[in-house]
């Protein structure tokens, strides 16, 4: 099997660009539940049409249902999934465990692909997904190629990886930066990309969290040989010309690999740079060095360098070109200032021109001064755009058919096949004898007229055994009817789907008593916390766990790393790893926002379930009520009520990339400061993953009794950078439920308002 090329489509034009340039599959979203909520996306009617059209060419359509879903949204979700299932969608891409639970019971034969938002980074996790009914896993972008190959080999699942486009700097599904800054949750498809803005770090202000764009076009052979099933192109927010170019370039490279032919590598790389790039990286998949992962100078499209400024004034800029430039192109000039200009007035030797060749000097009017010596980049090549637009602005692609014209019982017959499906039909009226042998050629000529359809004949055999006559309107009707039937049959790949009655059994009941838990990161914090009657104290290192004998009255629980490379824990732990749930307590970072997620984790053996930090008070009430309605009992839940949220988790380390490991945040107090002067502490865990924490601390002291009454029995105080004295102070406040020193720089998080 050839590796699948999977293209994005956020608009109708982008969808056509993908199909017409020979993508093998396209991923799209409806108006809700997709992780790119700000793309145009599609109505149900449009999705149905696109699926039928794609299937004509053997192109699959996957629908993204890859956001977290609240309980009050499941009715609308069911309507959407019913539509997708009954209208022949090839698979759904899923993040939410509750959504997966729902799909596996209502549509057991509907293929599910595990979204990269699930952050699947181990074989154990992949095997759990396989048991849950997933067919394919889109693996975490932090994995290396050998790790991906091993998961593919041992899991038996289809494996998909990102091959081209924008990268998230944070581990997918583990970023709450946009959510906490402006309520626009990445887990809800509404990320505002604050990571692409400038931050100040160690006295320098740059784009420290803005990765380069992924480009694996030169690694097709290695990816195929690793057993990878599908290569995904990022870009549902990108213009259709981008989709056309990336699909065409990657298809060229893929075909060349399988056909063992050479291909114009540099020509395609230049084309990919021209259409969109923030510089390119091969990512962690291909072993990119940490220092080469990000572009701290630019966070948007760079294009290609085409010259430099030799004269600059407020009125005129002179540029020496190393590349052709034409009217309609757009450029960016990076001097002391940065200016962007669309070329609509260009001069050579004081004469207005529409085209300037490489090597010439041109003059244009800028918006800004102080551009002397600046580099000039071509950010829009209008000739490239126009050429790409021609590839999709008309339905030029046609399905190739082999046909045969014959006679049966004095009816004209037409047999069609595309190699997959065969369709045969007969004329309604009888043919009449003819004395003119040329009439048979006329019939064949009329049958062959398919230019206004999606079909064309690869071959058309004339098997008429005697001259006959049939009116043109009858010949045309036979052709039209047979082609329409063929089109309808080709457009439906799954004709026998049947929705099952939804019946989800309850998991094992989990009883608990109301109480407070603490999470600590140092011996000093542990000593301070152990002086209070916490039900449990979570410790983030095994060294801290070994101190248990010093605190015989404390119940210590180990916190496994959120990116766990050491297999399943041997003792009950607090986990963020789907494969380690059995007998464990699940953390607040597993994005649990609905009752069906709780049910699934219970059935996997969880002892207690942590609720997502993105839930509001009303949503928590609704979740518990929905759970009680479905399963006639109370869930065992935990919620964080104090501390700093971990807003991002990064394999890429901006500190070591720009300042060296001597500035490691594991040993120093480090903060990132955004453009509004909010500070975000930076930590490293034992696995050398960077964690960016919220600048404000969650503080819900006034809601403790309300949370207990709602049914959230376990409330967590998460200590990060607090001193021992601060741990004592905060613990005392929470055990008294009031009083004490008023805490500064605190927040309600999403408890009062939720997320968008």
Secondary structure, DSSP 8 states (H G I E B T S, - for coil): ---EEEEE-SSHHHHHHHHHTT-SEEEE-BSSS-S-TTS--B-HHHHHHHHHHHHHTT-EEEEEE-S---GGGHHHHHHHHHHHHHTT--EEEE--HHHHHHHHHH-TTS-EEE-GGG---SHHHHHHHHHTTEEEEE--TT--HHHHHHHHHHH-SEEEEEEEE---SS-TT---HHHHHHS--GGGT----GGGS-EEETTEEE-TT-B-EEE-GGGHHHHHHTT--EEEE--TTS-HHHHHHHHHHHHHHHHHHHHT----HHHHHHHHHHH--SSEE-TGGGT--GGGSB-SS-SS---EEEEEEEEE-SS-EEEEESS-EETT-EEEEESSSEEEEE-S--EETTEE-SEE-TT-EEEE--SSS--TT-EEEEEE-HHHHHHHHHTTSS----EEEEEEEEEETTEEEEEEE-SS-EEEEEEEEE-EE-S-THHHHHHHHHHT--TTSSEEEEEEEE--SS-EE--HHHHHHHHHHHHHHHHHHHT-S-TT------------------EEEEEE-SHHHHHHHTTS--SEEEESSHHHHGGGGG-TT--EEEE--SS--S-S-SS-EEE--GGG-TTSEE-GGG---SHHHHHHHHHTT-SEEE--TT--HHHHHHHHHHHHHHHSS---EEEEEEE--EEEEESS-HHHHHH-GGG-TTTS-EEEE-TT--EEEEEE-TT--EEEE-SSEEE-GGGHHHHHHHT--EEEEE-SS--HHHHHHHHHHHHHTS-SS--SSEE-TTTTT---
